[in-house]
C-alpha cells in the first residue's frame, strides 16, 4: 500500500489537540493512541523503505572516502523526505479522517456465513 505523502493535510509542526476528538472515536483515549501508534509505525516503515529504494540508485560501488560526489538528485530526494510531516502526524490525520480501521483484538471476529 503506497501513500501519497504530498497530498496529506497532516500538520507539519506541533499542534495542540483536543483529546475528546480521540476519545469520541473509540470510547477510550488509550485505544485511540494505540491505533495511532501502530499506524505511525506502518507509515514510518513504508517511508523508510521507499527512501532506501530511491537512494539505492545512487549507491557507490567504491569504498574510497576521497571519492565522495555530491549528487543533486540525491540531495533533492533527501530534502523532500525531510520536509514531509512526521509519520505520527500523518497517522493522527488519518485517524481523525476515519481512514484507519480499528478493531479490538479482544473482541471475537464476526464470521461471514456463505
Biopython code that builds the backbone (N, CA, C, O; Angstrom):
import numpy as np
from Bio.PDB.StructureBuilder import StructureBuilder

atoms = [
    (1, "UNK", "N", (0.847, -1.179, 0.000)),
    (1, "UNK", "CA", (0.000, 0.000, 0.000)),
    (1, "UNK", "C", (0.889, 1.237, 0.000)),
    (1, "UNK", "O", (1.650, 1.455, 0.943)),
    (2, "UNK", "N", (0.802, 2.011, -1.004)),
    (2, "UNK", "CA", (1.611, 3.211, -1.105)),
    (2, "UNK", "C", (0.767, 4.425, -0.710)),
    (2, "UNK", "O", (-0.413, 4.515, -1.050)),
    (3, "UNK", "N", (1.373, 5.322, -0.009)),
    (3, "UNK", "CA", (0.679, 6.510, 0.458)),
    (3, "UNK", "C", (1.170, 7.693, -0.348)),
    (3, "UNK", "O", (2.358, 7.791, -0.655)),
    (4, "UNK", "N", (0.261, 8.590, -0.692)),
    (4, "UNK", "CA", (0.662, 9.800, -1.373)),
    (4, "UNK", "C", (0.953, 10.855, -0.317)),
    (4, "UNK", "O", (0.041, 11.536, 0.152)),
    (5, "UNK", "N", (2.211, 10.991, 0.055)),
    (5, "UNK", "CA", (2.603, 11.888, 1.133)),
    (5, "UNK", "C", (2.466, 13.358, 0.756)),
    (5, "UNK", "O", (2.324, 14.209, 1.634)),
    (6, "UNK", "N", (2.505, 13.661, -0.519)),
    (6, "UNK", "CA", (2.401, 15.054, -0.956)),
    (6, "UNK", "C", (1.011, 15.624, -0.695)),
    (6, "UNK", "O", (0.867, 16.816, -0.421)),
    (7, "UNK", "N", (-0.007, 14.780, -0.781)),
    (7, "UNK", "CA", (-1.376, 15.265, -0.682)),
    (7, "UNK", "C", (-1.981, 15.142, 0.711)),
    (7, "UNK", "O", (-3.185, 15.339, 0.873)),
    (8, "UNK", "N", (-1.193, 14.827, 1.699)),
    (8, "UNK", "CA", (-1.726, 14.739, 3.050)),
    (8, "UNK", "C", (-1.898, 16.137, 3.626)),
    (8, "UNK", "O", (-1.096, 17.032, 3.361)),
    (9, "UNK", "N", (-2.936, 16.311, 4.405)),
    (9, "UNK", "CA", (-3.120, 17.610, 5.055)),
    (9, "UNK", "C", (-2.753, 17.513, 6.533)),
    (9, "UNK", "O", (-3.323, 18.207, 7.374)),
    (10, "UNK", "N", (-1.795, 16.641, 6.833)),
    (10, "UNK", "CA", (-1.292, 16.492, 8.199)),
    (10, "UNK", "C", (-0.461, 17.713, 8.567)),
    (10, "UNK", "O", (0.146, 18.356, 7.710)),
    (11, "UNK", "N", (-0.448, 18.013, 9.844)),
    (11, "UNK", "CA", (0.310, 19.159, 10.344)),
    (11, "UNK", "C", (1.806, 18.904, 10.213)),
    (11, "UNK", "O", (2.274, 17.785, 10.422)),
    (12, "UNK", "N", (2.542, 19.936, 9.869)),
    (12, "UNK", "CA", (3.997, 19.826, 9.740)),
    (12, "UNK", "C", (4.712, 20.358, 10.984)),
    (12, "UNK", "O", (5.939, 20.306, 11.074)),
    (13, "UNK", "N", (3.946, 20.862, 11.926)),
    (13, "UNK", "CA", (4.536, 21.348, 13.172)),
    (13, "UNK", "C", (3.663, 20.889, 14.342)),
    (13, "UNK", "O", (2.624, 20.259, 14.139)),
    (14, "UNK", "N", (4.081, 21.201, 15.538)),
    (14, "UNK", "CA", (3.369, 20.785, 16.736)),
    (14, "UNK", "C", (2.036, 21.514, 16.844)),
    (14, "UNK", "O", (1.952, 22.724, 16.630)),
    (15, "UNK", "N", (0.996, 20.754, 17.180)),
    (15, "UNK", "CA", (-0.347, 21.318, 17.301)),
    (15, "UNK", "C", (-0.972, 20.801, 18.592)),
    (15, "UNK", "O", (-0.808, 19.632, 18.942)),
    (16, "UNK", "N", (-1.677, 21.658, 19.285)),
    (16, "UNK", "CA", (-2.409, 21.232, 20.469)),
    (16, "UNK", "C", (-3.692, 20.558, 20.006)),
    (16, "UNK", "O", (-4.430, 21.106, 19.187)),
    (17, "UNK", "N", (-3.953, 19.372, 20.532)),
    (17, "UNK", "CA", (-5.121, 18.593, 20.119)),
    (17, "UNK", "C", (-6.143, 18.521, 21.237)),
    (17, "UNK", "O", (-5.800, 18.578, 22.418)),
    (18, "UNK", "N", (-7.411, 18.394, 20.846)),
    (18, "UNK", "CA", (-8.496, 18.175, 21.789)),
    (18, "UNK", "C", (-8.629, 16.670, 21.999)),
    (18, "UNK", "O", (-8.967, 15.949, 21.061)),
    (19, "UNK", "N", (-8.374, 16.194, 23.186)),
    (19, "UNK", "CA", (-8.413, 14.762, 23.463)),
    (19, "UNK", "C", (-9.799, 14.162, 23.266)),
    (19, "UNK", "O", (-9.930, 12.960, 23.034)),
    (20, "UNK", "N", (-10.833, 14.996, 23.358)),
    (20, "UNK", "CA", (-12.194, 14.495, 23.156)),
    (20, "UNK", "C", (-12.401, 13.972, 21.735)),
    (20, "UNK", "O", (-13.221, 13.081, 21.515)),
    (21, "UNK", "N", (-11.654, 14.527, 20.765)),
    (21, "UNK", "CA", (-11.750, 14.043, 19.385)),
    (21, "UNK", "C", (-11.324, 12.580, 19.289)),
    (21, "UNK", "O", (-11.925, 11.790, 18.561)),
    (22, "UNK", "N", (-10.284, 12.236, 20.033)),
    (22, "UNK", "CA", (-9.774, 10.868, 20.010)),
    (22, "UNK", "C", (-10.649, 9.931, 20.827)),
    (22, "UNK", "O", (-10.895, 8.793, 20.425)),
    (23, "UNK", "N", (-11.115, 10.404, 21.964)),
    (23, "UNK", "CA", (-11.948, 9.590, 22.845)),
    (23, "UNK", "C", (-13.291, 9.274, 22.181)),
    (23, "UNK", "O", (-13.822, 8.176, 22.351)),
    (24, "UNK", "N", (-13.835, 10.216, 21.437)),
    (24, "UNK", "CA", (-15.143, 10.026, 20.806)),
    (24, "UNK", "C", (-15.126, 8.906, 19.776)),
    (24, "UNK", "O", (-16.133, 8.224, 19.590)),
    (25, "UNK", "N", (-14.008, 8.710, 19.111)),
    (25, "UNK", "CA", (-13.933, 7.706, 18.051)),
    (25, "UNK", "C", (-13.867, 6.278, 18.577)),
    (25, "UNK", "O", (-14.429, 5.371, 17.962)),
    (26, "UNK", "N", (-13.192, 6.062, 19.702)),
    (26, "UNK", "CA", (-13.031, 4.703, 20.216)),
    (26, "UNK", "C", (-13.675, 4.495, 21.578)),
    (26, "UNK", "O", (-13.862, 3.359, 22.014)),
    (27, "UNK", "N", (-14.011, 5.575, 22.242)),
    (27, "UNK", "CA", (-14.562, 5.464, 23.584)),
    (27, "UNK", "C", (-13.477, 5.398, 24.652)),
    (27, "UNK", "O", (-13.773, 5.413, 25.847)),
    (28, "UNK", "N", (-12.225, 5.324, 24.220)),
    (28, "UNK", "CA", (-11.116, 5.196, 25.160)),
    (28, "UNK", "C", (-9.885, 5.846, 24.536)),
    (28, "UNK", "O", (-9.459, 5.465, 23.446)),
    (29, "UNK", "N", (-9.321, 6.819, 25.228)),
    (29, "UNK", "CA", (-8.170, 7.547, 24.696)),
    (29, "UNK", "C", (-6.991, 6.619, 24.452)),
    (29, "UNK", "O", (-6.242, 6.807, 23.493)),
    (30, "UNK", "N", (-6.822, 5.618, 25.311)),
    (30, "UNK", "CA", (-5.679, 4.718, 25.177)),
    (30, "UNK", "C", (-5.813, 3.831, 23.936)),
    (30, "UNK", "O", (-4.819, 3.559, 23.263)),
    (31, "UNK", "N", (-7.018, 3.385, 23.632)),
    (31, "UNK", "CA", (-7.235, 2.589, 22.411)),
    (31, "UNK", "C", (-6.936, 3.436, 21.175)),
    (31, "UNK", "O", (-6.360, 2.952, 20.201)),
    (32, "UNK", "N", (-7.332, 4.696, 21.229)),
    (32, "UNK", "CA", (-7.063, 5.595, 20.105)),
    (32, "UNK", "C", (-5.566, 5.790, 19.922)),
    (32, "UNK", "O", (-5.065, 5.740, 18.799)),
    (33, "UNK", "N", (-4.851, 6.012, 21.019)),
    (33, "UNK", "CA", (-3.411, 6.239, 20.933)),
    (33, "UNK", "C", (-2.670, 4.995, 20.459)),
    (33, "UNK", "O", (-1.678, 5.109, 19.740)),
    (34, "UNK", "N", (-3.129, 3.819, 20.846)),
    (34, "UNK", "CA", (-2.511, 2.582, 20.377)),
    (34, "UNK", "C", (-2.708, 2.439, 18.870)),
    (34, "UNK", "O", (-1.776, 2.079, 18.150)),
    (35, "UNK", "N", (-3.926, 2.724, 18.391)),
    (35, "UNK", "CA", (-4.205, 2.637, 16.955)),
    (35, "UNK", "C", (-3.341, 3.624, 16.176)),
    (35, "UNK", "O", (-2.789, 3.278, 15.132)),
    (36, "UNK", "N", (-3.223, 4.846, 16.678)),
    (36, "UNK", "CA", (-2.402, 5.871, 16.016)),
    (36, "UNK", "C", (-0.938, 5.452, 16.029)),
    (36, "UNK", "O", (-0.235, 5.617, 15.032)),
    (37, "UNK", "N", (-0.481, 4.916, 17.139)),
    (37, "UNK", "CA", (0.908, 4.475, 17.263)),
    (37, "UNK", "C", (1.235, 3.362, 16.277)),
    (37, "UNK", "O", (2.277, 3.393, 15.623)),
    (38, "UNK", "N", (0.351, 2.382, 16.170)),
    (38, "UNK", "CA", (0.589, 1.271, 15.247)),
    (38, "UNK", "C", (0.575, 1.751, 13.803)),
    (38, "UNK", "O", (1.393, 1.310, 12.996)),
    (39, "UNK", "N", (-0.342, 2.647, 13.471)),
    (39, "UNK", "CA", (-0.401, 3.186, 12.112)),
    (39, "UNK", "C", (0.839, 4.030, 11.827)),
    (39, "UNK", "O", (1.370, 3.993, 10.717)),
    (40, "UNK", "N", (1.298, 4.781, 12.807)),
    (40, "UNK", "CA", (2.501, 5.588, 12.650)),
    (40, "UNK", "C", (3.707, 4.702, 12.358)),
    (40, "UNK", "O", (4.535, 5.041, 11.512)),
    (41, "UNK", "N", (3.812, 3.572, 13.048)),
    (41, "UNK", "CA", (4.906, 2.626, 12.792)),
    (41, "UNK", "C", (4.852, 2.104, 11.362)),
    (41, "UNK", "O", (5.886, 1.967, 10.708)),
    (42, "UNK", "N", (3.636, 1.812, 10.874)),
    (42, "UNK", "CA", (3.480, 1.336, 9.492)),
    (42, "UNK", "C", (3.929, 2.404, 8.497)),
    (42, "UNK", "O", (4.663, 2.110, 7.553)),
    (43, "UNK", "N", (3.491, 3.627, 8.708)),
    (43, "UNK", "CA", (3.842, 4.728, 7.811)),
    (43, "UNK", "C", (5.347, 4.955, 7.823)),
    (43, "UNK", "O", (5.961, 5.127, 6.770)),
    (44, "UNK", "N", (5.937, 4.955, 9.005)),
    (44, "UNK", "CA", (7.382, 5.161, 9.135)),
    (44, "UNK", "C", (8.158, 4.093, 8.375)),
    (44, "UNK", "O", (9.129, 4.397, 7.682)),
    (45, "UNK", "N", (7.728, 2.854, 8.507)),
    (45, "UNK", "CA", (8.386, 1.752, 7.816)),
    (45, "UNK", "C", (8.252, 1.891, 6.295)),
    (45, "UNK", "O", (9.212, 1.662, 5.560)),
    (46, "UNK", "N", (7.058, 2.268, 5.831)),
    (46, "UNK", "CA", (6.837, 2.467, 4.396)),
    (46, "UNK", "C", (7.700, 3.594, 3.852)),
    (46, "UNK", "O", (8.280, 3.475, 2.773)),
    (47, "UNK", "N", (7.784, 4.686, 4.601)),
    (47, "UNK", "CA", (8.585, 5.826, 4.161)),
    (47, "UNK", "C", (10.062, 5.455, 4.109)),
    (47, "UNK", "O", (10.766, 5.823, 3.169)),
    (48, "UNK", "N", (10.528, 4.731, 5.114)),
    (48, "UNK", "CA", (11.933, 4.333, 5.154)),
    (48, "UNK", "C", (12.271, 3.410, 3.988)),
    (48, "UNK", "O", (13.309, 3.571, 3.346)),
    (49, "UNK", "N", (11.392, 2.438, 3.714)),
    (49, "UNK", "CA", (11.621, 1.522, 2.596)),
    (49, "UNK", "C", (11.654, 2.270, 1.265)),
    (49, "UNK", "O", (12.503, 2.009, 0.412)),
    (50, "UNK", "N", (10.723, 3.196, 1.104)),
    (50, "UNK", "CA", (10.647, 3.975, -0.141)),
    (50, "UNK", "C", (11.902, 4.832, -0.320)),
    (50, "UNK", "O", (12.464, 4.887, -1.414)),
    (51, "UNK", "N", (12.339, 5.492, 0.741)),
    (51, "UNK", "CA", (13.537, 6.326, 0.676)),
    (51, "UNK", "C", (14.771, 5.477, 0.399)),
    (51, "UNK", "O", (15.624, 5.861, -0.402)),
    (52, "UNK", "N", (14.867, 4.335, 1.052)),
    (52, "UNK", "CA", (16.010, 3.448, 0.848)),
    (52, "UNK", "C", (16.093, 2.984, -0.604)),
    (52, "UNK", "O", (17.180, 2.933, -1.180)),
    (53, "UNK", "N", (14.951, 2.648, -1.193)),
    (53, "UNK", "CA", (14.930, 2.211, -2.598)),
    (53, "UNK", "C", (15.382, 3.337, -3.526)),
    (53, "UNK", "O", (16.147, 3.106, -4.462)),
    (54, "UNK", "N", (14.908, 4.549, -3.266)),
    (54, "UNK", "CA", (15.280, 5.678, -4.118)),
    (54, "UNK", "C", (16.760, 6.023, -3.985)),
    (54, "UNK", "O", (17.418, 6.346, -4.975)),
    (55, "UNK", "N", (17.281, 5.954, -2.761)),
    (55, "UNK", "CA", (18.689, 6.302, -2.548)),
    (55, "UNK", "C", (19.623, 5.179, -2.980)),
    (55, "UNK", "O", (20.804, 5.428, -3.222)),
    (56, "UNK", "N", (19.127, 3.956, -3.081)),
    (56, "UNK", "CA", (19.951, 2.830, -3.519)),
    (56, "UNK", "C", (20.426, 3.029, -4.960)),
    (56, "UNK", "O", (21.467, 2.501, -5.351)),
    (57, "UNK", "N", (19.669, 3.784, -5.740)),
    (57, "UNK", "CA", (20.067, 4.068, -7.120)),
    (57, "UNK", "C", (21.371, 4.873, -7.175)),
    (57, "UNK", "O", (22.088, 4.838, -8.175)),
    (58, "UNK", "N", (21.667, 5.589, -6.103)),
    (58, "UNK", "CA", (22.846, 6.448, -6.080)),
    (58, "UNK", "C", (24.011, 5.807, -5.328)),
    (58, "UNK", "O", (25.050, 6.440, -5.143)),
    (59, "UNK", "N", (23.847, 4.571, -4.897)),
    (59, "UNK", "CA", (24.878, 3.901, -4.101)),
    (59, "UNK", "C", (26.171, 3.795, -4.899)),
    (59, "UNK", "O", (26.166, 3.493, -6.092)),
    (60, "UNK", "N", (27.262, 4.049, -4.216)),
    (60, "UNK", "CA", (28.572, 3.998, -4.841)),
    (60, "UNK", "C", (29.175, 2.615, -4.636)),
    (60, "UNK", "O", (29.011, 2.004, -3.579)),
    (61, "UNK", "N", (29.865, 2.133, -5.647)),
    (61, "UNK", "CA", (30.496, 0.822, -5.534)),
    (61, "UNK", "C", (31.908, 0.913, -4.983)),
    (61, "UNK", "O", (32.529, -0.109, -4.692)),
    (62, "UNK", "N", (32.417, 2.119, -4.839)),
    (62, "UNK", "CA", (33.773, 2.282, -4.306)),
    (62, "UNK", "C", (33.702, 2.569, -2.813)),
    (62, "UNK", "O", (32.739, 3.153, -2.316)),
    (63, "UNK", "N", (34.749, 2.142, -2.111)),
    (63, "UNK", "CA", (34.820, 2.358, -0.675)),
    (63, "UNK", "C", (35.797, 3.474, -0.312)),
    (63, "UNK", "O", (36.127, 3.658, 0.860)),
    (64, "UNK", "N", (36.246, 4.199, -1.291)),
    (64, "UNK", "CA", (37.224, 5.246, -1.063)),
    (64, "UNK", "C", (36.509, 6.513, -0.578)),
    (64, "UNK", "O", (35.655, 7.049, -1.285)),
    (65, "UNK", "N", (36.845, 6.985, 0.602)),
    (65, "UNK", "CA", (36.192, 8.161, 1.162)),
    (65, "UNK", "C", (36.551, 9.438, 0.413)),
    (65, "UNK", "O", (35.821, 10.426, 0.486)),
    (66, "UNK", "N", (37.664, 9.424, -0.303)),
    (66, "UNK", "CA", (38.072, 10.616, -1.038)),
    (66, "UNK", "C", (37.241, 10.822, -2.294)),
    (66, "UNK", "O", (37.255, 11.909, -2.872)),
    (67, "UNK", "N", (36.528, 9.808, -2.721)),
    (67, "UNK", "CA", (35.765, 9.900, -3.960)),
    (67, "UNK", "C", (34.270, 10.052, -3.702)),
    (67, "UNK", "O", (33.456, 9.381, -4.338)),
    (68, "UNK", "N", (33.911, 10.921, -2.782)),
    (68, "UNK", "CA", (32.505, 11.171, -2.496)),
    (68, "UNK", "C", (32.042, 12.311, -3.401)),
    (68, "UNK", "O", (32.606, 13.405, -3.391)),
    (69, "UNK", "N", (31.019, 12.031, -4.166)),
    (69, "UNK", "CA", (30.492, 13.019, -5.103)),
    (69, "UNK", "C", (29.156, 13.531, -4.614)),
    (69, "UNK", "O", (28.353, 12.771, -4.072)),
    (70, "UNK", "N", (28.914, 14.818, -4.803)),
    (70, "UNK", "CA", (27.610, 15.384, -4.494)),
    (70, "UNK", "C", (26.686, 15.114, -5.668)),
    (70, "UNK", "O", (27.007, 15.433, -6.812)),
    (71, "UNK", "N", (25.554, 14.531, -5.377)),
    (71, "UNK", "CA", (24.579, 14.270, -6.410)),
    (71, "UNK", "C", (23.353, 15.129, -6.112)),
    (71, "UNK", "O", (22.702, 14.960, -5.081)),
    (72, "UNK", "N", (23.052, 16.029, -7.002)),
    (72, "UNK", "CA", (21.957, 16.988, -6.795)),
    (72, "UNK", "C", (20.614, 16.276, -6.620)),
    (72, "UNK", "O", (19.813, 16.679, -5.777)),
    (73, "UNK", "N", (20.358, 15.230, -7.401)),
    (73, "UNK", "CA", (19.089, 14.498, -7.287)),
    (73, "UNK", "C", (18.961, 13.835, -5.929)),
    (73, "UNK", "O", (17.887, 13.841, -5.327)),
    (74, "UNK", "N", (20.043, 13.269, -5.450)),
    (74, "UNK", "CA", (20.040, 12.614, -4.144)),
    (74, "UNK", "C", (19.744, 13.629, -3.033)),
    (74, "UNK", "O", (18.998, 13.331, -2.100)),
    (75, "UNK", "N", (20.317, 14.800, -3.134)),
    (75, "UNK", "CA", (20.072, 15.853, -2.151)),
    (75, "UNK", "C", (18.615, 16.288, -2.183)),
    (75, "UNK", "O", (18.004, 16.491, -1.133)),
    (76, "UNK", "N", (18.053, 16.434, -3.378)),
    (76, "UNK", "CA", (16.648, 16.841, -3.504)),
    (76, "UNK", "C", (15.703, 15.792, -2.923)),
    (76, "UNK", "O", (14.718, 16.139, -2.270)),
    (77, "UNK", "N", (15.995, 14.512, -3.157)),
    (77, "UNK", "CA", (15.174, 13.437, -2.601)),
    (77, "UNK", "C", (15.232, 13.484, -1.076)),
    (77, "UNK", "O", (14.202, 13.368, -0.411)),
    (78, "UNK", "N", (16.414, 13.652, -0.529)),
    (78, "UNK", "CA", (16.574, 13.724, 0.924)),
    (78, "UNK", "C", (15.839, 14.924, 1.507)),
    (78, "UNK", "O", (15.187, 14.809, 2.545)),
    (79, "UNK", "N", (15.940, 16.067, 0.851)),
    (79, "UNK", "CA", (15.235, 17.266, 1.326)),
    (79, "UNK", "C", (13.728, 17.074, 1.286)),
    (79, "UNK", "O", (13.021, 17.523, 2.188)),
    (80, "UNK", "N", (13.224, 16.404, 0.238)),
    (80, "UNK", "CA", (11.790, 16.147, 0.137)),
    (80, "UNK", "C", (11.309, 15.327, 1.333)),
    (80, "UNK", "O", (10.303, 15.668, 1.956)),
    (81, "UNK", "N", (12.018, 14.259, 1.651)),
    (81, "UNK", "CA", (11.598, 13.403, 2.764)),
    (81, "UNK", "C", (11.742, 14.106, 4.111)),
    (81, "UNK", "O", (10.965, 13.848, 5.030)),
    (82, "UNK", "N", (12.717, 14.980, 4.233)),
    (82, "UNK", "CA", (12.874, 15.747, 5.473)),
    (82, "UNK", "C", (11.748, 16.748, 5.657)),
    (82, "UNK", "O", (11.389, 17.069, 6.789)),
    (83, "UNK", "N", (11.185, 17.246, 4.564)),
    (83, "UNK", "CA", (10.132, 18.259, 4.657)),
    (83, "UNK", "C", (8.743, 17.669, 4.868)),
    (83, "UNK", "O", (7.800, 18.410, 5.145)),
    (84, "UNK", "N", (8.598, 16.359, 4.743)),
    (84, "UNK", "CA", (7.294, 15.720, 4.933)),
    (84, "UNK", "C", (6.860, 15.792, 6.393)),
    (84, "UNK", "O", (7.692, 15.895, 7.295)),
    (85, "UNK", "N", (5.537, 15.737, 6.618)),
    (85, "UNK", "CA", (5.075, 15.651, 8.009)),
    (85, "UNK", "C", (5.597, 14.360, 8.645)),
    (85, "UNK", "O", (5.850, 13.376, 7.950)),
    (86, "UNK", "N", (5.752, 14.372, 9.933)),
    (86, "UNK", "CA", (6.208, 13.187, 10.647)),
    (86, "UNK", "C", (5.151, 12.088, 10.534)),
    (86, "UNK", "O", (3.963, 12.383, 10.411)),
    (87, "UNK", "N", (5.577, 10.821, 10.576)),
    (87, "UNK", "CA", (4.620, 9.708, 10.472)),
    (87, "UNK", "C", (3.490, 9.772, 11.498)),
    (87, "UNK", "O", (2.355, 9.413, 11.186)),
    (88, "UNK", "N", (3.782, 10.219, 12.704)),
    (88, "UNK", "CA", (2.725, 10.291, 13.715)),
    (88, "UNK", "C", (1.699, 11.364, 13.348)),
    (88, "UNK", "O", (0.512, 11.193, 13.627)),
    (89, "UNK", "N", (2.126, 12.455, 12.733)),
    (89, "UNK", "CA", (1.182, 13.496, 12.302)),
    (89, "UNK", "C", (0.283, 12.978, 11.193)),
    (89, "UNK", "O", (-0.912, 13.271, 11.166)),
    (90, "UNK", "N", (0.858, 12.206, 10.275)),
    (90, "UNK", "CA", (0.060, 11.606, 9.196)),
    (90, "UNK", "C", (-0.930, 10.607, 9.788)),
    (90, "UNK", "O", (-2.091, 10.569, 9.378)),
    (91, "UNK", "N", (-0.479, 9.794, 10.754)),
    (91, "UNK", "CA", (-1.346, 8.804, 11.388)),
    (91, "UNK", "C", (-2.492, 9.475, 12.142)),
    (91, "UNK", "O", (-3.626, 8.999, 12.082)),
    (92, "UNK", "N", (-2.221, 10.557, 12.843)),
    (92, "UNK", "CA", (-3.272, 11.289, 13.561)),
    (92, "UNK", "C", (-4.297, 11.819, 12.578)),
    (92, "UNK", "O", (-5.501, 11.698, 12.808)),
    (93, "UNK", "N", (-3.828, 12.408, 11.480)),
    (93, "UNK", "CA", (-4.745, 12.959, 10.490)),
    (93, "UNK", "C", (-5.615, 11.862, 9.882)),
    (93, "UNK", "O", (-6.822, 12.042, 9.722)),
    (94, "UNK", "N", (-5.009, 10.732, 9.548)),
    (94, "UNK", "CA", (-5.776, 9.604, 9.005)),
    (94, "UNK", "C", (-6.803, 9.117, 10.014)),
    (94, "UNK", "O", (-7.933, 8.799, 9.644)),
    (95, "UNK", "N", (-6.424, 9.056, 11.282)),
    (95, "UNK", "CA", (-7.345, 8.595, 12.325)),
    (95, "UNK", "C", (-8.524, 9.553, 12.457)),
    (95, "UNK", "O", (-9.672, 9.119, 12.556)),
    (96, "UNK", "N", (-8.245, 10.842, 12.457)),
    (96, "UNK", "CA", (-9.314, 11.837, 12.594)),
    (96, "UNK", "C", (-10.227, 11.875, 11.369)),
    (96, "UNK", "O", (-11.396, 12.244, 11.474)),
    (97, "UNK", "N", (-9.690, 11.492, 10.208)),
    (97, "UNK", "CA", (-10.491, 11.462, 8.975)),
    (97, "UNK", "C", (-11.134, 10.091, 8.745)),
    (97, "UNK", "O", (-11.673, 9.834, 7.668)),
    (98, "UNK", "N", (-11.081, 9.219, 9.741)),
    (98, "UNK", "CA", (-11.654, 7.867, 9.673)),
    (98, "UNK", "C", (-11.086, 7.041, 8.529)),
    (98, "UNK", "O", (-11.806, 6.256, 7.913)),
    (99, "UNK", "N", (-9.808, 7.212, 8.244)),
    (99, "UNK", "CA", (-9.143, 6.425, 7.207)),
    (99, "UNK", "C", (-8.412, 5.223, 7.795)),
    (99, "UNK", "O", (-7.792, 4.450, 7.065)),
    (100, "UNK", "N", (-8.484, 5.067, 9.121)),
    (100, "UNK", "CA", (-7.812, 3.964, 9.805)),
    (100, "UNK", "C", (-8.876, 3.033, 10.351)),
    (100, "UNK", "O", (-9.788, 3.457, 11.061)),
    (101, "UNK", "N", (-8.750, 1.757, 10.011)),
    (101, "UNK", "CA", (-9.672, 0.756, 10.526)),
    (101, "UNK", "C", (-9.126, 0.256, 11.855)),
    (101, "UNK", "O", (-7.979, -0.183, 11.935)),
    (102, "UNK", "N", (-9.947, 0.323, 12.898)),
    (102, "UNK", "CA", (-9.522, -0.102, 14.225)),
    (102, "UNK", "C", (-10.425, -1.239, 14.675)),
    (102, "UNK", "O", (-11.652, -1.142, 14.657)),
    (103, "UNK", "N", (-9.762, -2.329, 15.083)),
    (103, "UNK", "CA", (-10.502, -3.485, 15.589)),
    (103, "UNK", "C", (-9.926, -3.847, 16.943)),
    (103, "UNK", "O", (-8.708, -3.895, 17.114)),
    (104, "UNK", "N", (-10.803, -4.103, 17.911)),
    (104, "UNK", "CA", (-10.367, -4.516, 19.235)),
    (104, "UNK", "C", (-10.012, -5.998, 19.173)),
    (104, "UNK", "O", (-10.867, -6.832, 18.877)),
    (105, "UNK", "N", (-8.761, -6.322, 19.450)),
    (105, "UNK", "CA", (-8.290, -7.701, 19.346)),
    (105, "UNK", "C", (-8.941, -8.621, 20.372)),
    (105, "UNK", "O", (-8.971, -9.837, 20.180)),
    (106, "UNK", "N", (-9.460, -8.059, 21.454)),
    (106, "UNK", "CA", (-10.086, -8.895, 22.476)),
    (106, "UNK", "C", (-11.511, -9.297, 22.107)),
    (106, "UNK", "O", (-12.070, -10.217, 22.704)),
    (107, "UNK", "N", (-12.099, -8.618, 21.133)),
    (107, "UNK", "CA", (-13.449, -8.965, 20.691)),
    (107, "UNK", "C", (-13.382, -10.034, 19.609)),
    (107, "UNK", "O", (-12.480, -9.999, 18.771)),
    (108, "UNK", "N", (-14.317, -10.988, 19.607)),
    (108, "UNK", "CA", (-14.294, -12.031, 18.578)),
    (108, "UNK", "C", (-14.602, -11.456, 17.198)),
    (108, "UNK", "O", (-15.376, -10.509, 17.059)),
    (109, "UNK", "N", (-13.982, -12.045, 16.192)),
    (109, "UNK", "CA", (-14.207, -11.617, 14.821)),
    (109, "UNK", "C", (-15.514, -12.239, 14.333)),
    (109, "UNK", "O", (-15.749, -13.436, 14.500)),
    (110, "UNK", "N", (-16.348, -11.415, 13.735)),
    (110, "UNK", "CA", (-17.622, -11.914, 13.219)),
    (110, "UNK", "C", (-17.358, -12.782, 11.986)),
    (110, "UNK", "O", (-16.643, -12.378, 11.069)),
    (111, "UNK", "N", (-17.945, -13.975, 11.981)),
    (111, "UNK", "CA", (-17.785, -14.890, 10.855)),
    (111, "UNK", "C", (-18.853, -14.575, 9.812)),
    (111, "UNK", "O", (-20.028, -14.408, 10.141)),
    (112, "UNK", "N", (-18.442, -14.498, 8.585)),
    (112, "UNK", "CA", (-19.379, -14.270, 7.481)),
    (112, "UNK", "C", (-19.798, -15.633, 6.943)),
    (112, "UNK", "O", (-18.970, -16.426, 6.495)),
    (113, "UNK", "N", (-21.114, -15.887, 6.999)),
    (113, "UNK", "CA", (-21.608, -17.175, 6.522)),
    (113, "UNK", "C", (-21.837, -17.105, 5.028)),
    (113, "UNK", "O", (-22.396, -16.143, 4.502)),
    (114, "UNK", "N", (-21.386, -18.162, 4.359)),
    (114, "UNK", "CA", (-21.524, -18.199, 2.897)),
    (114, "UNK", "C", (-22.667, -19.087, 2.498)),
    (114, "UNK", "O", (-22.939, -19.244, 1.308)),
]
sb = StructureBuilder()
sb.init_structure("model")
sb.init_model(0)
sb.init_chain("A")
sb.init_seg("    ")
for serial, (resi, resn, name, xyz) in enumerate(atoms, 1):
    if name == "N":
        sb.init_residue(resn, " ", resi, " ")
    sb.init_atom(name, np.array(xyz, "f"), 0.0, 1.0, " ", f" {name:<3s}", serial, name[0])
structure = sb.get_structure()
